[in-house]
Amino acid sequence: MKKIFGHICVQQRFFVVLVSLIVGFLVSYIYPSLYAVFRILFFAICLLLIVDYILLFLSKGKLLAQRILPDKLSNGDMNPIQISITNRYLFQVTCRIIDELPFQFQKRDFGIKSTLKSGNTTSFEYQLRPTERGVYEFGSLNVFASTPIGFLARRYRYDTAAEVPVYPSFLQLRKYDLIAFTNRLHEYGLKKIRRIGHTMEFEQIKEYVQGDDIRNINWKATAKKSQLMVNQYQDEKSQPIYSVIDKGRVMKMPFEGLSLLDYAINATLVISNIALKKQDKAGMFSFSNTIENRVVAERRNSQMNLILETLYNLRTNFVESDFSRLYVDIKRNLNQRSLLLLYTNFETLDALHRQMGYLQAIAKQHLLVVIFFENTELHEFTDKKAENIQQVFEQTIAEKFVYEKKLIVNELRKHGIQTILTKPEDLTISTINKYLEIKARGLI
């Protein structure tokens, strides 16, 4: 009995009809001639209620439902989730779907409503955007089926306790995978790179064809062959590219649901993939008060999977970052000149000056690119029209912080340190562009 009645849900239509019937009986006390009409309606409603129950619970039909989840979700991206429903009843049903989403989404208004004909199978799709890495646990998939009468609904429960891990944004890998190998960079907001000088490795001597650079003509080989011969070069390869992620407290600031740390993690995954496609060695490590999550720069088939798993398991404590420990670790463990993409954040010049000595020492041995973030909320605040004196003062202070970010860029460049100041949402694009620029200019 409990199993049967535990799946019965009374629909809103029944309560509307019931309240209308009660009002009708009250009116019949004033107009006795209406009493017989409402009495007939009462028995008709009772009969419809019984028929509705028989169709839903005593017939052989039922609803079959399945939630189709991907193997993993991509952090910070819209991930499609599919629900498939099959109507095995002999009549058309109206179904209402309520999926118990992981608590991280805090979404309590989820609902899909549709009508299914007998024997039909329909798929529904909705999107989820996770903003935290880790395991997300889905609850039950609840499907409520009702007949055209619509007094009762029968609840079906499927797919209890399904778990899906949320990894760094691997969907961005597909989005940016080809941009480093095409001439359509402007479509992604990237700057056009001008190749400067000859910064490539010798590959072979070949016959001259129209369009070859005449500066590459090999005159000795030309004299021997009695025809023009040119030297052919290829891009320098196997350069170590390290992504260095600051996971201290300065990276906890949130933008559009993601922390600066998550933006840095997503960018690290993409730039590592592009570096490997460019035949360079990709590696990474993180630091705060200790050096952790180290992946030595290599060029092997399993490297991307190793970096992905390391980024997924990256745990934060958000303490004060120790740049002196970072410098000592780099000097001790990185013997070959490398490109270091340092993801961190500086809000004031004083914060930069405290670490400038360590950054300069690192830049002497390696090509250091300091990547930090614009405060987009400050930009939006300064663009608003001030309505009173207090807002004028507040906007003046905000403009001071915005200007100080530009001073930080100038200070770093003055000491010969490559710099990227970017909006959090543009971090991946800006990092790719800087990497391609460095490769084109042969700085490493």
C-alpha positions as CSV (number, residue, x, y, z in Angstrom):
1,M,0.0,0.0,0.0
2,K,2.8,2.4,0.9
3,K,4.6,1.6,-2.4
4,I,1.5,2.5,-4.4
5,F,0.4,5.7,-2.5
6,G,4.0,6.8,-2.2
7,H,4.0,7.5,-6.0
8,I,0.7,9.3,-6.2
9,C,0.8,13.1,-6.6
10,V,-2.4,15.2,-6.7
11,Q,-2.3,17.7,-9.5
12,Q,-3.3,21.4,-9.3
13,R,-6.2,20.7,-11.7
14,F,-7.9,18.5,-9.1
15,F,-7.8,21.1,-6.4
16,V,-9.2,23.8,-8.8
17,V,-12.1,21.5,-9.7
18,L,-12.6,20.6,-6.0
19,V,-12.7,24.2,-4.8
20,S,-15.1,25.0,-7.7
21,L,-17.3,22.2,-6.6
22,I,-17.3,23.3,-3.0
23,V,-18.2,26.9,-4.1
24,G,-21.0,25.4,-6.2
25,F,-22.5,23.5,-3.2
26,L,-22.3,26.7,-1.1
27,V,-24.2,28.6,-3.9
28,S,-26.8,25.8,-4.0
29,Y,-27.9,26.7,-0.5
30,I,-29.0,30.0,-1.9
31,Y,-30.3,28.5,-5.1
32,P,-31.6,25.0,-4.2
33,S,-32.4,24.2,-7.9
34,L,-28.6,24.0,-8.5
35,Y,-28.0,21.3,-5.9
36,A,-28.9,18.4,-8.2
37,V,-26.5,19.7,-10.9
38,F,-23.6,20.0,-8.5
39,R,-24.4,16.6,-7.0
40,I,-24.2,15.0,-10.5
41,L,-20.9,16.9,-11.1
42,F,-19.6,15.5,-7.8
43,F,-20.1,11.9,-8.8
44,A,-18.7,12.6,-12.3
45,I,-15.6,14.0,-10.7
46,C,-15.3,11.0,-8.5
47,L,-15.7,8.7,-11.5
48,L,-13.0,10.6,-13.4
49,L,-10.7,10.4,-10.4
50,I,-11.1,6.6,-10.3
51,V,-10.5,6.3,-14.1
52,D,-7.4,8.5,-13.8
53,Y,-6.1,6.2,-11.1
54,I,-6.8,3.0,-13.1
55,L,-5.1,4.4,-16.2
56,L,-1.9,5.4,-14.3
57,F,-1.5,2.6,-11.8
58,L,-3.5,-0.4,-12.9
59,S,-2.8,-0.5,-16.6
60,K,0.3,-2.2,-18.0
61,G,1.9,1.0,-19.4
62,K,4.7,3.0,-17.8
63,L,7.3,5.7,-18.5
64,L,10.9,4.8,-19.0
65,A,13.5,7.5,-18.4
66,Q,17.3,7.8,-18.5
67,R,19.7,10.6,-17.7
68,I,22.7,10.6,-20.1
69,L,25.8,12.1,-18.5
70,P,29.2,12.7,-20.0
71,D,32.2,11.0,-18.5
72,K,33.3,14.4,-17.0
73,L,32.2,18.0,-17.0
74,S,34.2,21.0,-18.1
75,N,34.7,23.6,-15.4
76,G,33.5,27.1,-16.4
77,D,31.8,25.9,-19.6
78,M,28.2,25.0,-20.6
79,N,27.9,21.2,-20.5
80,P,25.0,19.4,-22.2
81,I,23.0,16.9,-20.1
82,Q,20.5,14.7,-22.0
83,I,17.3,13.0,-20.7
84,S,15.6,10.3,-22.7
85,I,11.9,9.4,-22.0
86,T,9.9,6.6,-23.6
87,N,6.0,6.4,-23.2
88,R,4.9,2.8,-22.9
89,Y,1.3,3.7,-22.0
90,L,-1.5,3.1,-24.5
91,F,-2.5,6.8,-24.4
92,Q,-0.9,10.2,-24.6
93,V,0.7,11.4,-21.3
94,T,1.9,14.7,-20.0
95,C,5.2,14.4,-18.2
96,R,7.0,16.8,-15.9
97,I,10.7,16.2,-15.3
98,I,12.5,17.3,-12.1
99,D,16.2,16.3,-12.1
100,E,17.9,16.5,-8.7
101,L,21.0,18.5,-9.6
102,P,24.2,18.6,-7.5
103,F,24.0,20.9,-4.5
104,Q,26.9,23.0,-6.0
105,F,24.5,24.6,-8.5
106,Q,21.9,25.7,-5.9
107,K,19.2,25.5,-8.6
108,R,15.8,24.9,-7.2
109,D,13.6,25.9,-10.1
110,F,14.5,23.1,-12.5
111,G,11.6,21.6,-14.5
112,I,10.9,20.3,-18.0
113,K,7.3,19.7,-19.1
114,S,6.2,18.0,-22.3
115,T,3.6,15.8,-23.9
116,L,4.4,12.3,-25.2
117,K,2.3,10.2,-27.6
118,S,1.9,6.5,-27.0
119,G,5.0,4.5,-28.0
120,N,7.2,7.6,-28.7
121,T,10.7,8.3,-27.3
122,T,11.8,11.9,-26.8
123,S,15.1,13.4,-25.7
124,F,15.5,16.6,-23.8
125,E,18.7,18.6,-23.2
126,Y,19.7,21.2,-20.7
127,Q,22.9,23.0,-19.9
128,L,25.0,23.1,-16.7
129,R,27.9,25.4,-15.9
130,P,30.0,24.2,-13.0
131,T,32.3,26.7,-11.3
132,E,34.2,24.3,-9.0
133,R,36.4,21.3,-9.6
134,G,35.6,18.0,-7.9
135,V,33.0,15.3,-7.9
136,Y,29.4,16.4,-8.5
137,E,26.7,14.0,-7.3
138,F,23.3,13.9,-9.1
139,G,20.3,12.7,-7.2
140,S,17.2,11.0,-8.6
141,L,15.7,11.7,-11.9
142,N,12.0,12.3,-11.1
143,V,9.4,12.0,-13.9
144,F,5.7,12.7,-13.2
145,A,3.2,11.2,-15.6
146,S,-0.4,12.3,-15.9
147,T,-3.3,11.4,-18.2
148,P,-5.4,13.8,-20.3
149,I,-7.8,13.9,-17.2
150,G,-5.0,15.5,-15.2
151,F,-6.2,14.9,-11.7
152,L,-3.4,12.6,-10.6
153,A,0.3,12.1,-11.5
154,R,2.4,9.0,-11.0
155,R,6.0,9.6,-10.0
156,Y,8.9,7.5,-11.5
157,R,12.4,7.7,-10.0
158,Y,15.5,6.7,-12.0
159,D,19.3,7.1,-11.9
160,T,19.9,7.4,-8.2
161,A,23.2,8.8,-7.0
162,A,25.1,9.3,-10.3
163,E,28.6,11.0,-9.8
164,V,30.5,13.0,-12.4
165,P,33.9,14.6,-11.9
166,V,34.4,18.2,-13.0
167,Y,37.8,18.7,-14.7
168,P,39.5,21.9,-15.8
169,S,38.0,23.3,-19.0
170,F,38.9,20.6,-21.6
171,L,36.2,22.0,-23.9
172,Q,38.5,25.0,-24.5
173,L,41.1,22.5,-26.0
174,R,38.7,21.9,-28.9
175,K,37.9,25.5,-29.3
176,Y,41.5,26.7,-29.4
177,D,43.2,23.6,-30.8
178,L,43.6,24.8,-34.4
179,I,44.1,28.6,-33.9
180,A,47.9,28.2,-33.5
181,F,48.1,26.5,-36.9
182,T,45.8,28.7,-39.0
183,N,45.8,32.2,-40.3
184,R,42.4,33.0,-38.7
185,L,43.7,34.3,-35.4
186,H,41.9,37.6,-35.7
187,E,38.6,35.8,-35.4
188,Y,39.5,35.0,-31.8
189,G,40.7,38.4,-30.9
190,L,44.4,37.6,-31.4
191,K,47.0,40.0,-32.8
192,K,48.7,39.3,-36.1
193,I,52.3,38.2,-35.4
194,R,55.2,39.5,-37.5
195,R,58.1,37.0,-37.7
196,I,61.4,38.8,-36.8
197,G,64.7,37.6,-38.2
198,H,65.9,34.0,-38.7
199,T,65.3,32.2,-35.4
200,M,64.8,28.7,-36.8
201,E,66.8,25.5,-37.0
202,F,68.4,24.3,-40.3
203,E,66.6,21.5,-41.9
204,Q,67.9,20.9,-45.5
205,I,69.1,22.4,-48.8
206,K,66.6,22.3,-51.6
207,E,66.2,23.8,-55.1
208,Y,65.0,27.4,-55.3
209,V,61.4,27.9,-56.2
210,Q,59.6,31.2,-56.8
211,G,58.6,32.7,-53.4
212,D,61.6,31.4,-51.4
213,D,63.5,34.0,-49.4
214,I,66.5,35.0,-51.5
215,R,68.4,35.7,-48.3
216,N,68.5,31.9,-47.7
217,I,70.3,31.2,-51.0
218,N,73.3,28.8,-50.4
219,W,75.9,30.1,-52.9
220,K,78.3,27.2,-52.4
221,A,75.6,24.6,-53.2
222,T,74.4,26.8,-56.1
223,A,77.9,26.7,-57.6
224,K,78.1,22.9,-57.3
225,K,74.7,22.3,-58.7
226,S,74.8,25.1,-61.3
227,Q,71.3,26.1,-60.2
228,L,69.9,28.2,-57.3
229,M,69.8,26.3,-54.0
230,V,68.4,27.6,-50.8
231,N,68.6,26.6,-47.1
232,Q,65.3,25.4,-45.6
233,Y,64.6,26.0,-42.0
234,Q,62.1,24.8,-39.5
235,D,60.8,26.3,-36.3
236,E,62.8,25.6,-33.2
237,K,61.3,22.8,-31.2
238,S,61.5,21.0,-27.9
239,Q,61.7,24.2,-25.8
240,P,60.5,23.7,-22.2
241,I,57.3,25.6,-21.5
242,Y,56.3,25.8,-17.8
243,S,53.0,27.1,-16.5
244,V,53.6,28.4,-12.9
245,I,50.3,28.8,-11.0
246,D,50.2,31.0,-7.9
247,K,47.5,29.5,-5.7
248,G,47.9,32.0,-2.9
249,R,45.2,34.3,-1.5
250,V,45.5,36.8,-4.3
251,M,44.1,34.2,-6.7
252,K,40.9,33.7,-4.7
253,M,39.1,36.7,-6.2
254,P,36.0,35.6,-8.1
255,F,34.8,36.7,-11.5
256,E,31.6,35.4,-13.1
257,G,31.5,32.4,-10.7
258,L,35.1,31.3,-11.3
259,S,38.1,32.3,-9.1
260,L,41.2,33.7,-10.7
261,L,42.9,30.4,-9.9
262,D,40.4,28.4,-12.0
263,Y,40.9,30.8,-14.9
264,A,44.7,30.1,-14.6
265,I,44.1,26.4,-14.5
266,N,41.9,26.4,-17.6
267,A,44.5,28.5,-19.5
268,T,47.3,26.2,-18.4
269,L,45.5,23.2,-19.9
270,V,45.0,25.0,-23.2
271,I,48.5,26.4,-23.5
272,S,50.1,23.1,-22.6
273,N,48.2,21.4,-25.4
274,I,49.2,24.0,-28.0
275,A,52.8,23.8,-26.8
276,L,52.9,20.1,-27.3
277,K,51.3,20.5,-30.8
278,K,54.1,22.9,-31.6
279,Q,56.5,20.2,-30.6
280,D,57.6,22.0,-27.4
281,K,57.9,20.4,-24.0
282,A,55.0,21.3,-21.7
283,G,55.1,21.2,-17.9
284,M,53.7,22.9,-14.8
285,F,53.8,23.4,-11.1
286,S,52.1,25.5,-8.5
287,F,53.2,27.4,-5.5
288,S,52.1,29.2,-2.4
289,N,54.1,28.6,0.8
290,T,55.4,25.4,-0.8
291,I,56.0,24.1,-4.4
292,E,53.5,21.4,-5.4
293,N,51.8,19.7,-8.3
294,R,55.0,19.4,-10.3
295,V,54.9,18.0,-13.8
296,V,58.3,18.0,-15.5
297,A,58.2,19.4,-19.0
298,E,58.2,16.5,-21.5
299,R,57.0,15.8,-25.0
300,R,55.3,12.4,-24.7
301,N,51.9,11.0,-25.6
302,S,50.7,10.8,-22.0
303,Q,51.8,14.3,-21.0
304,M,48.4,16.0,-21.6
305,N,46.6,13.4,-19.5
306,L,49.1,13.8,-16.7
307,I,48.7,17.6,-16.7
308,L,44.9,17.3,-16.8
309,E,44.9,14.9,-13.8
310,T,47.3,17.2,-11.9
311,L,45.2,20.2,-12.5
312,Y,42.1,18.4,-11.4
313,N,43.7,17.3,-8.2
314,L,45.2,20.8,-7.5
315,R,44.1,21.7,-4.0
316,T,44.4,25.3,-2.7
317,N,45.0,26.8,0.7
318,F,45.1,30.4,-0.3
319,V,47.9,31.4,2.1
320,E,50.4,34.2,1.4
321,S,52.6,33.2,-1.6
322,D,56.4,32.8,-1.0
323,F,58.2,34.1,-4.1
324,S,61.6,33.5,-2.5
325,R,60.8,29.7,-2.3
326,L,59.7,29.9,-5.9
327,Y,63.0,31.4,-7.0
328,V,65.1,28.8,-5.0
329,D,63.1,25.9,-6.5
330,I,63.4,27.2,-10.1
331,K,67.1,27.7,-9.7
332,R,67.6,24.3,-8.2
333,N,65.4,22.2,-10.6
334,L,65.3,24.1,-13.9
335,N,68.7,23.8,-15.5
336,Q,67.7,24.5,-19.1
337,R,66.5,28.0,-20.1
338,S,62.7,27.8,-20.2
339,L,59.6,29.9,-20.9
340,L,57.9,30.4,-17.5
341,L,54.2,31.6,-17.7
342,L,53.6,32.9,-14.2
343,Y,49.9,33.3,-13.3
344,T,49.6,35.6,-10.3
345,N,48.0,38.9,-9.4
346,F,49.2,42.2,-8.2
347,E,46.8,44.9,-7.0
348,T,49.3,47.6,-6.0
349,L,52.8,48.7,-6.8
350,D,53.8,48.0,-3.2
351,A,52.8,44.3,-3.7
352,L,54.9,44.2,-6.8
353,H,58.0,45.8,-5.3
354,R,58.0,43.2,-2.5
355,Q,58.5,40.5,-5.1
356,M,60.4,42.4,-7.8
357,G,63.8,41.2,-6.7
358,Y,62.8,37.5,-7.0
359,L,61.1,38.1,-10.4
360,Q,64.3,39.8,-11.7
361,A,66.4,37.0,-10.5
362,I,64.2,34.4,-12.2
363,A,64.2,36.5,-15.4
364,K,68.0,36.4,-15.6
365,Q,68.0,32.7,-16.2
366,H,64.7,32.1,-17.9
367,L,62.2,33.9,-20.1
368,L,59.6,35.0,-17.6
369,V,56.1,36.2,-18.5
370,V,54.1,37.6,-15.6
371,I,50.4,37.2,-16.2
372,F,48.0,39.1,-13.9
373,F,44.4,40.4,-14.1
374,E,42.4,43.5,-14.7
375,N,39.6,44.1,-12.2
376,T,36.7,44.2,-14.6
377,E,34.2,45.2,-11.9
378,L,36.3,48.4,-11.2
379,H,36.2,49.2,-14.9
380,E,32.4,48.9,-14.9
381,F,32.1,51.0,-11.8
382,T,34.3,53.8,-13.2
383,D,32.2,53.9,-16.4
384,K,29.0,54.7,-14.5
385,K,27.9,58.2,-14.1
386,A,28.4,59.6,-10.6
387,E,25.2,60.8,-9.0
388,N,26.5,62.3,-5.8
389,I,29.8,63.4,-4.1
390,Q,30.3,60.1,-2.4
391,Q,30.2,58.2,-5.8
392,V,32.7,60.8,-7.2
393,F,35.1,59.9,-4.4
394,E,34.6,56.2,-4.9
395,Q,35.1,56.4,-8.6
396,T,38.3,58.4,-8.1
397,I,39.7,55.7,-5.8
398,A,38.6,53.0,-8.3
399,E,40.4,54.9,-11.2
400,K,43.5,55.0,-9.0
401,F,43.5,51.2,-8.7
402,V,42.9,50.8,-12.4
403,Y,45.8,53.2,-13.2
404,E,48.1,51.4,-10.7
405,K,47.7,48.2,-12.7
406,K,49.1,50.0,-15.8
407,L,52.0,51.3,-13.7
408,I,52.7,47.7,-12.6
409,V,52.9,46.7,-16.3
410,N,55.4,49.6,-17.0
411,E,57.5,48.7,-14.0
412,L,57.8,45.0,-15.1
413,R,58.7,46.0,-18.7
414,K,61.2,48.5,-17.4
415,H,63.1,45.6,-15.8
416,G,62.9,43.5,-19.0
417,I,60.1,41.2,-17.8
418,Q,57.4,40.2,-20.3
419,T,53.9,41.0,-19.1
420,I,50.3,40.3,-19.8
421,L,47.5,42.3,-18.2
422,T,44.2,40.8,-19.2
423,K,40.6,40.4,-18.3
424,P,39.9,37.0,-16.6
425,E,37.7,35.9,-19.5
426,D,40.4,36.8,-22.0
427,L,43.2,35.0,-20.2
428,T,43.5,32.0,-22.4
429,I,43.5,34.0,-25.7
430,S,46.1,36.5,-24.3
431,T,48.3,33.6,-23.1
432,I,48.2,31.9,-26.5
433,N,49.0,35.1,-28.3
434,K,52.0,35.8,-26.1
435,Y,53.3,32.3,-26.6
436,L,53.0,32.5,-30.4
437,E,54.7,36.0,-30.3
438,I,57.6,34.6,-28.3
439,K,58.0,31.7,-30.7
440,A,57.8,34.0,-33.7
441,R,60.4,36.4,-32.3
442,G,62.7,33.5,-31.3
443,L,63.0,34.8,-27.7
444,I,63.5,31.3,-26.5
